[in-house]
Amino acid sequence: MNSRIPSGLEDLLHRPIVGVLATVAPDGTPDQSPMRFTWDGAHLRMSHTIPRRKFTSLQANPNYSFVITDPEAPARVLETRGWLVTVEGDQDGKFYAELAERYGDTGGGPPDDIDDRVVLILDTTRFVAK
């Protein structure tokens, strides 16, 4: 198990790159979704809503894999693995707005599903250079 970020790939965690979050759905099938994120040095944070499949998948099985590919050099790929630590409410849309700003989204305020909006906090226990 490699609990350290592979040399030369840490920038991928700090840049506004859309990664792919993979989980296992309650019926056992794989589920992948593109996700925007932030990295605080120990956890990935992502915005999501309670009724959606990704949320229910993580509730049933908290394990995940997240793959980040450098859009400027596609051979540079970092995978993080771990589990869902906790979920925080984001009913005011503050975290959603932070993500939008990080990714240069000037499309306005949060979507209509703001009452169900949450922050997924994912612990990262393993890093894999691909």
N, C-alpha and C positions, 0 to 999 in steps of 0.2 A: 504494500500500500504506500502510495506517495502522497504524503500530506503537505508537501511543499509545491509551490507553483514552479513548473519547469522553467529553467533559465531562459530568458529571452521572450517569454510569452505573457508576462504579467500585464503588459500594456493592454492586452485584449480584454482584461477585466475592467479597465478604467475608461476605455473608449466607448462611445455610444454605438455599439454594434448590436444588431438584433441576433440573438442566439436561438437555438432550438431546444426547447424543454421537452424531454421524454419522460413519460410516466407509464404506469400500468393501470389500465381501466379496471373497474370493479369486475368486469366479465373476463379479465385476464389478457385482453388484447393490448398491444402497445398503442400509445397515443403520443403524438408529437405536435408541438405548436411553436410557431415563432413567438418570441417574447422579448420585450425590452426589459432592462434590468439596471440595478446599481449594485456595486460591490463595496462593502465596508471594511474589508480586510479579513473577514471571517464568514460573512453571510452574503448570499445573493438576495436581493429584494425585488419582487415583481408585483405589479398591479394585476388584479383579477377580480372576478365577481363570483359570488356564492353559487348561483344556479348552474354555472358552466361546468362542462365535463372535466376540465383540468382540475378544478377545485375538488370535485367529488372523487376523482381518481386519487389525488393526494390524501384525501381524508381516509380512503379505504386502504391505501398502501403509500406511506409517506416517502418511499424511495424515489429518487429521480436521477436523471443524467441531463446535463446541459452542455451543448456543444456550441462553441464560438469559433467562427471561421473569419480570418482577416480578409475583408473584402478587397484589399489592395494586394494581398499575397495569399491566395487560396491554399497554399501548402502549409501555411501557419494555422494550426488548429489546436484548440485547447478544449478538453472535456473536463467538466467538474462532476463529481458524484457525491451524493449525500442523502439527506432526508429533510422533510419539512419539519422545522422546529416549532413554529407557531404561526398564527394568523392574527393580524391586527386589523381593526376596522379602519376604513378610510372614507367614511360617509361624507366628510367635507371635501373630499377630492384633492387634498393637499399633496399626497404622494403621487397621485395620478398627474397632477400639474407639474411636479418636479420632474417626473419622467418625460413628460411632453417637452418641457424646456430643454432637458438634457439631449433629447433627440431632435431638437430643432422644429418641433411641431407647433406651428402658429395657427392651427385650425380652430382656436377658441377654447372654451371651457370643457369640463368633463362631460362624458356622454350621459344619456338619460338614466342609465342604470346605476347612478351614484349611490343610491340607498343600499345596494348590494355590494359595493366596491370594498375590497380588502387588500391588504398587503401580505403577500406570501413571503415568509422569512425562511430561507433554505440554508441549512448548515452544509458546509462543504468539507468533506472528510478525505477526498481523494482528487488528485489532479492527474490527468493523462495527456501527454503530448501525442497528437495523432500524426 
